[in-house]
Amino acid sequence: MNEPETDPLFDEKPQVQEAAGSRIPMRYLVPNVITVLAICAGLTGIRLAFENRFELAVSMVLLAAFLDGIDGRIARMMKGSTKFGAQMDSLADIVNFGVAPALVLYAYMLDQARSFGWIAALLYCIACCLRLARFNVMLDIVGKPAWQSNFFTGVPAPAGAMLVMLPVYLGFLGLAPTRPLAFAGAAYTVCVAILMISRLPVFSGKAAGTKLRSDWVMPSFLFIVVYVAFLMSYTWQTLTLTTIGFFLSLPFSARAWKRHEAADAAAVSEPAPSEGTA
């Protein structure tokens, strides 16, 4: 008689496999449902772009990015993190931060650059895949200094998706996509792709999300409310300024990284205190 099939997809411990038909806690399913919805939003954005409904297309890509950003946090809050969910989230990132933004940008502008525009879109997608693969590999690195967890290596995929669609934001603000601008947009897309696979240190924001000084709580709430209000009322202006602000932050993150490296080098080179003689 054949043994019953097993389904280890949602097991927290892969060595313990449950029989087919066993019940899976809902806390394992909810984050994965959010991930699937994020993929649906990204793919819908692609469809809307090819229907020339670009504002809705960009909104769907941004919605996909938002959903993709919260699924992992919800999984940790619900204690529903699984290896299956981690793999699912990584594959969703390729669609939401790589394929969807590139195709929306291509349909909006890069197609006017013909083959150059398509090559730029391809390079961006490939760079996004390489960036995500490197991120997954670096998660297994042990023994690195604690301060390095506050930095990404290269521009992260969600930020890359926001940056690469800057020409679309500017188009919504009145800058008509012409053929010369399409070639400029293709060059800009390649630059974003290079930033994603570069070794440039970028602030991750993890340190800011752990603990906050009590006197900064109310100003932080106020800033978030004001930012969301501007994002809802002046969406494309706010996204344009956010993109510019991100670019301006890159030199500061690189300087902070070098400062930490210098401190580590000084600590290593500092001679150990000699022991006193008896």
NULUMDO-181012 format. One record per atom (N, C-alpha, C): residue in one letter; y, x negated, z. Coordinates in steps of 0.02 Angstrom, whole numbers, plus 50000, padded with zeros to 5 digits. Layout:
// residues N
AYXZ/...
// end
This chain:
// residues 278
M499404995750000/M500005000050000/M500624995650000/N501134997249958/N501734993149953/N502164993950015/E502494988350033/E502954988550089/E503584992350069/P503924995850116/P504544999250099/P505084994450079/E505494996550031/E506034992250008/E506564991750063/T506924986250062/T507444985150112/T508124984950078/D508634986350117/D509314986450091/D509754982550139/P509824975950129/P510194971850176/P510944971550162/L511204975750118/L511894974850095/L512394975150151/F512294979850197/F512794980850249/F512564977950316/D512044974050317/D511804971250380/D512274965950404/E512444966050469/E512834960750498/E512414954350503/K511744955150514/K511294949450520/K510784949950462/P510864945650411/P510434946350352/P509694945550368/Q509524941850422/Q508814940850436/Q508494947250463/V508894952050485/V508614958350509/V508754963650455/Q508234965750419/Q508314970350363/Q508074977250383/E508474982250363/E508304989150379/E507934992250320/A507494996850335/A507115000250283/A507565004750243/A507355006050180/A507745010650137/A507765017450169/G508345020650164/G508435027250193/G508695027050263/S508785021050292/S509065020550359/S509805022250358/R510065024050414/R510765026150419/R511225020050426/I511775020250390/I512275014850392/I512895017550426/P513155014050477/P513765016450511/P514345017150463/M514755022250474/M515325023650430/M515825017950431/R515855014050486/R516345008750488/R516205003250437/Y515585003050411/Y515424998450357/Y515645001050289/L515665007650283/L515805010650218/L516555011350203/V516955012850255/V517665014250245/V518025008450211/P517965002150234/P518314996750200/P518104995850127/N517454996950113/N517224996250044/N517475001849999/V517555007850028/V517855013349990/V518575011649971/I518945008650018/I519635006650004/I519655001349949/T519184996749951/T519144991649899/T519004994749830/V518554999549828/V518405002949764/V519025006749739/L519385009949785/L520005013449765/L520515008549738/A520545002549767/A521004997549741/A520824995549670/I520174994749656/I519954993149588/I520144998849540/C520045005049563/C520215010849520/C520965010849505/A521375009249555/A522105009149545/A522285003649495/G521984997749501/G522134992349454/G521944994049383/L521344996849375/L521124998749308/L521545004449279/T521755009049322/T522195014449299/T522865011649277/G523105006549311/G523725003249290/G523665000449220/I523074997549204/I522974994949136/I522995000549085/R522675006149101/R522675011849054/R523385014349043/L523775015049097/L524455017649091/L524885012849050/A524755006349057/A525155001449018/A525035002348944/F524415003448924/F524275004348853/F524475011248828/E524665015548874/E524965022048855/E525725021748858/N525995015648868/N526725014448871/N527055017948930/R526695019248982/R526975022049044/R527015016349095/F527475011849081/F527475005449116/F527685005849189/E528145010249205/E528355010749275/E527775013149318/L527405018049294/L526815020349331/L526285014949332/A526225011149278/A525725005849274/A525855000549327/V526484998349332/V526654993349382/V526554996149453/S526735002449462/S526645005549527/S525905005749547/M525465007049499/M524745007149514/M524485000149530/V524744995149495/V524534988249511/V524774986349581/L525384988249599/L525634986849666/L525234990749719/L525044996949703/L524625000749749/L523944997349758/A523664994849703/A523034991249707/A523104985049752/A523664981549745/A523774975649787/A523834977649860/F524174983249874/F524234985549943/F523554987449973/L523164991349936/L522504993349960/L522054987249969/D522104982549923/D521694976649928/D521894972349988/G522524972850007/G522754968950064/G522574971850132/I522454978450134/I522314981550199/I521564982550212/D521154982050159/D520444983550171/D520114978650219/G520294972250212/G520014967250258/G520244968250329/R520884969950337/R521144971150405/R520824977250437/I520744982450397/I520404988450423/I519684986850442/A519354982750402/A518664980850418/A518634977150484/R519114972650496/R519114969050559/R519284973550618/M519754978250607/M519934982850660/M519354987450679/M518974989550629/M518414994150640/M517764990350655/K517804983650656/K517214979450665/K516684981250613/G516924981950551/G516474983750497/G516444978450443/S516584972050460/S516554966650412/S515834965050394/T515694964450330/T515034962750306/T515094957650249/K514544954150236/K514544949450180/K514614953150114/F514314959150110/F514384963150050/F515124964950039/G515464966950091/G516174968650086/G516604962750065/A516434956750091/A516814950750073/A516734949249999/Q516114949749973/Q516004948549902/Q516344953849860/M516314960049882/M516644965549846/M517404964449843/D517684962349899/D518404961249902/D518604955549855/S518204950249853/S518364944649809/S518354946649736/L517854950749716/L517824953049647/L518394957749631/A518594961849680/A519164966349670/A519804962449659/D519874956749693/D520474952649684/D520554950349613/I519994948749580/I520034946549511/I520324951949466/V520114958149479/V520374963749439/V521094965249456/N521244965949521/N521894968349542/N522454963149536/F522284956849547/F522794951549546/F522764947149484/G522224947749446/G522154943649386/G522194947749322/V521694952049312/V521644955649248/V522204960849241/A522304964949292/A522794970449286/A523504967949274/P523784963349314/P524464961049300/P524534957749232/A524024953849211/A524064950349147/A524084955349089/L523664960449091/L523644965249037/L524264969849036/V524514971549095/V525134975449097/V525704971449067/L525754965149086/L526284960949059/L526194959848984/Y525564959148961/Y525434958248890/Y525634964448851/A525454970248876/A525624976448841/A526384977648841/Y526724975348893/Y527444976548897/Y527854971648855/M527644965248854/M528064960148823/M527684954848784/L527144952148812/L526834946248784/L526524947448716/D526374953748699/D526084955048633/D526564953248577/Q527224953248592/Q527704951248541/Q527674943848525/A527384939948571/A527304932748559/A526644931248524/R526284936548504/R525664935848468/R525154931648507/S524884926548473/S524344922548504/S524584918748566/F525224916648565/F525484913048623/F525484917548685/G525664923748675/G525674928448731/G524974929748757/W524484930448712/W523794931648734/W523504925548769/I523664919548743/I523424913448776/I523714912948846/A524364914648854/A524674914448920/A524334919348968/A524174925348944/A523824930248986/A523134927749005/L522774924648957/L522114921848972/L522164916349025/L522644911949016/L522714906449064/L522864909049134/Y523274914349138/Y523414917149204/Y522784920049236/C522394923749198/C521774926649224/C521294921249247/I521214915949207/I520764910549225/I521004907049288/A521664905949291/A521954902649351/A521834906849413/C521894913449406/C521764917849463/C521044917349486/C520574917149439/C519864916349457/C519744909749492/L520034904349465/L519954897749496/L520254897649566/R520834900849572/R521174901049638/R520744904649689/L520454910249671/L520044914049718/L519404910349734/A519104906949684/A518494903049697/A518644897349746/R519194893949736/R519374888549782/R519514891149852/F519834896849856/F519964899849922/F519314901349959/N518834904249924/N518194905849955/N517824899649978/V517864894249938/V517524888049957/V517864884950018/M518524885150020/M518894881950076/M518794885650142/L518554891850139/L518414895350202/L517864891950241/D517414888350207/D516844885150240/D517004878250267/I517604875750255/I517794869150278/I517904869250353/V517584864750388/V517654864350461/V517994857850479/G518294857750538/G518604851650563/G519304850350540/K519604854950502/K520294853750480/K520774855550537/P521364852450538/P521854853950591/P522024861350593/A522174863750653/A522314870850662/A522934873050623/W523424868650616/W524044870650584/W523944872050509/Q523414869250478/Q523304870350407/Q523114877550391/S522884881350442/S522724888350430/S523344892550418/N523944889750432/N524564893350420/N524824892250349/F524434888850307/F524644887450238/F524084889250190/F524284891650131/F523834892250074/F523904886050031/T523364884349996/T523394878949947/T523514882149879/G524124881449854/G524314884949793/G524554891949808/V524904894949761/V525154901749770/V524554906549774/P524514910749826/P523944915349832/P523954920549777/A523364923349764/A523284928149709/A523744934249715/P523814937449774/P524274943149778/P524994941349761/A525214935549786/A525894933349770/A525954931649696/G525434928749667/G525444927249595/G525524933549554/A525194938949574/A525254945249538/A525974947849541/M526284947249600/M526974949449607/M527444945149565/L527324938549565/L527764934049529/L527704934949453/V527094935749428/V526994935749356/V527304941949324/M527414947249362/M527704953349333/M528464953549339/L528774947949356/L529504947649358/L529824949649292/P529574947549233/P529884949949170/P529874957549164/V529354960749191/V529324968049188/V529864971149232/Y529964968349293/Y530494970949336/Y531164970349302/L531294964549271/L531934963449237/L532004968249178/G531454969749144/G531494974549090/G531684981449114/F531434983449172/F531614989949200/F532344990149221/L532634984149233/L533334983849253/L533804983449193/G533524983549133/G533954983849073/G533884978049026/L533464972949044/L533374967149000/L532824968848950/A533024970848890/A532544973248840/A532074967648819/P531424969048814/P530944963848793/P530984962448718/T531284956848700/T531334954848631/T530824949248617/R530774947248554/R530294942048536/R530444935448570/P531084933048570/P531234926848606/P531064927348681/L531214933048711/L531044933848782/L530294934148793/A529934936448742/A529204936548748/A528924929448752/F529194924948711/F528984917948715/F529174914848782/A529774916548806/A529984914148872/A529534917048927/G529344923448919/G528884926448968/G528204923148967/A527964921148907/A527324917648903/A527354910948939/A527904907248929/A527984900848964/A528014901949040/Y528364907249061/Y528414908749132/Y527724910549161/T527334914249123/T526664916149146/T526224909949156/V526274905149111/V525894898949118/V526124895149180/C526774895149193/C527044891749253/C526754894949317/V526724901449319/V526434904849377/V525704903049384/A525344902649328/A524634900749329/A524554893749358/I524994889149338/I524964882249364/I525094882149439/L525574886149463/L525724886449534/L525114888949574/M524734893549544/M524154896349580/M523604891149589/I523494886849541/I522944881949546/I523194875149571/S523844874749587/S524124868349610/S523904867049683/R524084861149707/R523964859349777/R524584860649820/L525054864349795/L525674865749831/L525524869849894/P525734867449953/P525644871450013/P526134877350015/V525874883050033/V526274889250035/V526154892650101/F526694894850133/F526634898350197/F526164904250189/S525704904950237/S525234910550235/S525484916450276/G525924915350323/G526174920750366/G525714922550423/K525144918950430/K524674920550483/K524964919150552/A525354913850557/A525644912150622/A526124917450645/A526504920350596/A526974925650614/A526634932050634/G526004932850613/G525654939150627/G525254939050691/T525254933450728/T524854933150789/T525254935450850/K525784931750865/K526194933550922/K526924933350903/L527324937650933/L528034938150917/L528424938250982/R528954934350982/R529384934251042/R529664941151055/S529734942951118/S529944949651136/S530644951351109/D531084946351105/D531754947751081/D531784948451005/W531214947150971/W531184947950899/W530844954450878/V530594958250925/V530214964350909/V530654969550875/M531204971250906/M531644976450877/M531964974250812/P532224968050805/P532474965950740/P531944966050685/S531324964450703/S530784964650654/S530654971750630/F530634976450677/F530554983450658/F531114985650612/L531724983750630/L532314985750590/L532264982750520/F532064976450515/F532014973150450/F531494976650406/I530924978250436/I530394981550397/I530624988350372/V530954992150415/V531194998750395/V531704998150338/V532174993350345/V532684992450294/V532374990250228/Y531874985650232/Y531554983150171/Y531184988850135/V530804992850173/V530434998350143/V530915003450113/A531475004750147/A531965009450122/A532255007050055/F532425000550051/F532674997849988/F532134997849935/L531504996549955/L530964996449907/L530855003349876/M530945008549916/M530855015349891/M531455017649850/S532055015349868/S532665017649834/S532855013249775/Y532765006749782/Y532945001949730/Y532324997449717/T531815000549689/T531164997149686/T531204990749646/W531454990949586/W531414985049543/W531914979649564/Q532494981749589/Q532964976749616/Q532664973249676/T532334977149720/T532034974149780/T531464969449762/L531044971449714/L530494967049694/L530744960749660/T531284961349622/T531574955449590/T531834950549643/L532204953149692/L532464948849744/L531904945949787/T531374949849798/T530804947249836/T530464941549799/T530404942249734/T530104936849693/T530524930549696/I531184931449688/I531634925649691/I531594922449761/G531584926549813/G531534923949880/G530894919949891/F530344922249861/F529714918649868/F529764911749836/F530054911449776/F530154904949743/F530584900349786/L531104903049817/L531544898949858/L531194896449921/S530684899849943/S530334897750004/S529844892049992/L529664890749930/L529154885649915/L529364878649938/P529984876449926/P530174869749951/P530134869250027/F530294874650062/F530264874550135/F529544874050160/S529084877450126/S528384876950147/S528114869850134/A528304866850078/A528094859950064/A528374855150115/R529004856150135/R529304851750185/R528964852650253/A528794858850271/A528454860050335/A527764856750335/W527404857050278/W526744853850274/W526814846350284/K527304843150251/K527404835950258/K527594834150329/R527964838550362/R528154837150432/R527534837150477/H527084841950466/H526464842050505/H526034835950489/E525984834050426/E525594828250408/E525874821950440/A526534821350441/A526854815450472/A526714815350547/A526714821150579/A526574821450651/A525854819350664/D525384821550622/D524674819650630/D524584812150619/A524934809350568/A524874802150555/A525164798050612/A525714800550641/A526014797050698/A525554797150759/A525214802850768/A524754803450825/A524154798850817/V523924797950754/V523344793650742/V523534786350751/S524124784450726/S524334777450729/S524574775350798/E524724780150841/E524974778350908/E524424775050948/P524544769150975/P524024765651012/P523834769251076/A523184769051091/A522954772351152/A523194768551213/P523364771951268/P523594768551328/P523044764051357/S523244757951374/S522744753251401/S522564755051472/E521924753751489/E521694755251557/E521914749851605/G522084751751663/G522304746951713/G521724742751738/T521844736651756/T521324732251783/T521214733551856/A520604732151880/A520434733251950/A520764727951993/
// end
